[in-house]
């Protein structure tokens, strides 16, 4: 047992919980409490007064998510030890009167590999605050250190975020590519999904990808004449898989790569060409060995998010720009594409932004309705589609009422126009639901 395990009372393994306690979507650190903001102010003030250890401790309190229990610290003689989690990785560190140092172990280096070492050296040049190193135990490690009098809260936030995100992403990617010379380390804090849940998620991924491939193969859409329709289908699928499956490692990177490729501003590739690349990436995911995908499914705590905090207005603009595009597809016999447009809007917002909490919950409810069977298979009891596949009016109205009650204190002006919802089919529901959300007042008094 390491000093960190001893300090923070860690024991190996975990106790699985009963019931469907799944998380969905990307973690965001944008939803801070008043206590978090008070800790930030204290960290700034303490640093200005030269009380550096007190500043670091307050900064850790700012990072802490009470519900996730993601950050811990403990004074020990003249040092402050700390640790926090980011997905599959645990970052440990200490601060004293001279310095602050944080490290994250990525993998055990069993034998030297020239290509691997070149890769790490190249990545070192890409990082602003931290660096890759090999520790005394032969582990690949990301390291950040700084004099304590230069460890301002602003610097700590960006530096620790860099080390955390880099370590979390690279451990799975490097193990996948250089597995012959690397082995996993420090993964006992991860909660592995049951084999049944892994099989369910694999089946969802395979079914969803194959369904889009089959639809495109019947020739109803001409990819040269209607590239926008193909893009809606593919991007809706990419964001849906990312939000509902929350894969790590290769699959997560592949989904992010698809998004980056499609929206890359430095290229002027035709949408048709981008669609071909998207489809090729999705087909590759479909062909991957099931055990490879299974290894990427686990639950972990996080401390830093990568999504951009935005206001409700950003979602309003997205809806205004994209939702009218579904009219033509619905009027001209392409219901599959029409349904993909609201899905694309919801997925794009959740993939890229940390929208206000009510928006986040309403968008997840949209997924609950549109993917009712998947959620029911996961163990959720509430049914949001009737037997004939139409949105269940009573259940959806009740869920919206619950969301209003949940956010009433912070958003007292939030009164969604539930009466305007159309429950005839999923396409009409998606359109009316996003219109309702667009017109909801999320301003604060």
Secondary structure in CASP SS format (residue, H / E / C, confidence):
PFRMAT SS
TARGET T0000
AUTHOR 0000-0000-0000
METHOD secondary structure of the structure
MODEL  1
X C 1.00
X C 1.00
X H 1.00
X H 1.00
X H 1.00
X H 1.00
X H 1.00
X C 1.00
X C 1.00
X C 1.00
X C 1.00
X C 1.00
X C 1.00
X C 1.00
X C 1.00
X C 1.00
X C 1.00
X C 1.00
X C 1.00
X C 1.00
X C 1.00
X C 1.00
X C 1.00
X C 1.00
X C 1.00
X C 1.00
X C 1.00
X C 1.00
X C 1.00
X C 1.00
X C 1.00
X C 1.00
X C 1.00
X H 1.00
X H 1.00
X H 1.00
X H 1.00
X H 1.00
X H 1.00
X H 1.00
X H 1.00
X H 1.00
X H 1.00
X H 1.00
X H 1.00
X H 1.00
X H 1.00
X H 1.00
X C 1.00
X C 1.00
X C 1.00
X H 1.00
X H 1.00
X H 1.00
X H 1.00
X H 1.00
X H 1.00
X H 1.00
X H 1.00
X H 1.00
X H 1.00
X H 1.00
X H 1.00
X C 1.00
X C 1.00
X C 1.00
X C 1.00
X C 1.00
X C 1.00
X C 1.00
X E 1.00
X E 1.00
X E 1.00
X E 1.00
X E 1.00
X E 1.00
X C 1.00
X C 1.00
X E 1.00
X E 1.00
X E 1.00
X E 1.00
X E 1.00
X E 1.00
X E 1.00
X E 1.00
X C 1.00
X C 1.00
X E 1.00
X E 1.00
X E 1.00
X E 1.00
X E 1.00
X E 1.00
X E 1.00
X C 1.00
X C 1.00
X C 1.00
X E 1.00
X E 1.00
X E 1.00
X E 1.00
X E 1.00
X E 1.00
X E 1.00
X E 1.00
X E 1.00
X E 1.00
X E 1.00
X C 1.00
X C 1.00
X C 1.00
X C 1.00
X H 1.00
X H 1.00
X H 1.00
X H 1.00
X H 1.00
X H 1.00
X H 1.00
X H 1.00
X H 1.00
X H 1.00
X H 1.00
X H 1.00
X H 1.00
X C 1.00
X C 1.00
X C 1.00
X C 1.00
X E 1.00
X E 1.00
X E 1.00
X E 1.00
X C 1.00
X C 1.00
X C 1.00
X C 1.00
X E 1.00
X E 1.00
X E 1.00
X E 1.00
X E 1.00
X E 1.00
X E 1.00
X E 1.00
X E 1.00
X H 1.00
X H 1.00
X H 1.00
X C 1.00
X C 1.00
X H 1.00
X H 1.00
X H 1.00
X H 1.00
X H 1.00
X H 1.00
X H 1.00
X H 1.00
X H 1.00
X H 1.00
X H 1.00
X H 1.00
X H 1.00
X H 1.00
X H 1.00
X H 1.00
X H 1.00
X H 1.00
X H 1.00
X H 1.00
X H 1.00
X H 1.00
X H 1.00
X H 1.00
X H 1.00
X C 1.00
X C 1.00
X C 1.00
X C 1.00
X E 1.00
X E 1.00
X E 1.00
X C 1.00
X C 1.00
X C 1.00
X C 1.00
X C 1.00
X C 1.00
X E 1.00
X E 1.00
X C 1.00
X C 1.00
X H 1.00
X H 1.00
X H 1.00
X H 1.00
X H 1.00
X H 1.00
X H 1.00
X H 1.00
X H 1.00
X H 1.00
X H 1.00
X H 1.00
X H 1.00
X H 1.00
X H 1.00
X H 1.00
X H 1.00
X H 1.00
X H 1.00
X H 1.00
X H 1.00
X H 1.00
X H 1.00
X C 1.00
X C 1.00
X C 1.00
X C 1.00
X C 1.00
X C 1.00
X C 1.00
X C 1.00
X C 1.00
X H 1.00
X H 1.00
X H 1.00
X H 1.00
X H 1.00
X H 1.00
X H 1.00
X H 1.00
X H 1.00
X H 1.00
X H 1.00
X H 1.00
X H 1.00
X H 1.00
X H 1.00
X H 1.00
X H 1.00
X H 1.00
X H 1.00
X C 1.00
X C 1.00
X C 1.00
X H 1.00
X H 1.00
X H 1.00
X H 1.00
X H 1.00
X H 1.00
X H 1.00
X H 1.00
X H 1.00
X H 1.00
X H 1.00
X H 1.00
X H 1.00
X H 1.00
X H 1.00
X C 1.00
X C 1.00
X C 1.00
X C 1.00
X C 1.00
X C 1.00
X C 1.00
X H 1.00
X H 1.00
X H 1.00
X H 1.00
X H 1.00
X H 1.00
X H 1.00
X H 1.00
X H 1.00
X H 1.00
X H 1.00
X H 1.00
X H 1.00
X H 1.00
X H 1.00
X H 1.00
X H 1.00
X C 1.00
X C 1.00
X H 1.00
X H 1.00
X H 1.00
X H 1.00
X H 1.00
X C 1.00
X C 1.00
X C 1.00
X E 1.00
X E 1.00
X C 1.00
X C 1.00
X C 1.00
X C 1.00
X C 1.00
X C 1.00
X C 1.00
X C 1.00
X E 1.00
X E 1.00
X C 1.00
X C 1.00
X H 1.00
X H 1.00
X H 1.00
X H 1.00
X H 1.00
X H 1.00
X H 1.00
X H 1.00
X H 1.00
X H 1.00
X H 1.00
X H 1.00
X H 1.00
X H 1.00
X H 1.00
X H 1.00
X H 1.00
X H 1.00
X H 1.00
X H 1.00
X C 1.00
X C 1.00
X C 1.00
X H 1.00
X H 1.00
X H 1.00
X H 1.00
X H 1.00
X H 1.00
X H 1.00
X H 1.00
X H 1.00
X H 1.00
X H 1.00
X H 1.00
X H 1.00
X H 1.00
X H 1.00
X H 1.00
X H 1.00
X H 1.00
X E 1.00
X E 1.00
X C 1.00
X C 1.00
X H 1.00
X H 1.00
X H 1.00
X H 1.00
X H 1.00
X H 1.00
X H 1.00
X H 1.00
X H 1.00
X H 1.00
X H 1.00
X H 1.00
X H 1.00
X H 1.00
X C 1.00
X H 1.00
X H 1.00
X H 1.00
X H 1.00
X H 1.00
X H 1.00
X H 1.00
X C 1.00
X C 1.00
X C 1.00
X C 1.00
X C 1.00
X C 1.00
X E 1.00
X C 1.00
X C 1.00
X C 1.00
X C 1.00
X C 1.00
X E 1.00
X C 1.00
X H 1.00
X H 1.00
X H 1.00
X H 1.00
X H 1.00
X H 1.00
X H 1.00
X H 1.00
X H 1.00
X H 1.00
X H 1.00
X H 1.00
X H 1.00
X H 1.00
X H 1.00
X C 1.00
X C 1.00
X C 1.00
X C 1.00
X C 1.00
X C 1.00
X C 1.00
X C 1.00
X C 1.00
X C 1.00
X H 1.00
X H 1.00
X H 1.00
X C 1.00
X C 1.00
X C 1.00
X C 1.00
X C 1.00
X H 1.00
X H 1.00
X H 1.00
X H 1.00
X H 1.00
X H 1.00
X H 1.00
X H 1.00
X H 1.00
X H 1.00
X H 1.00
X H 1.00
X H 1.00
X H 1.00
X C 1.00
X C 1.00
X C 1.00
X C 1.00
X C 1.00
X C 1.00
END
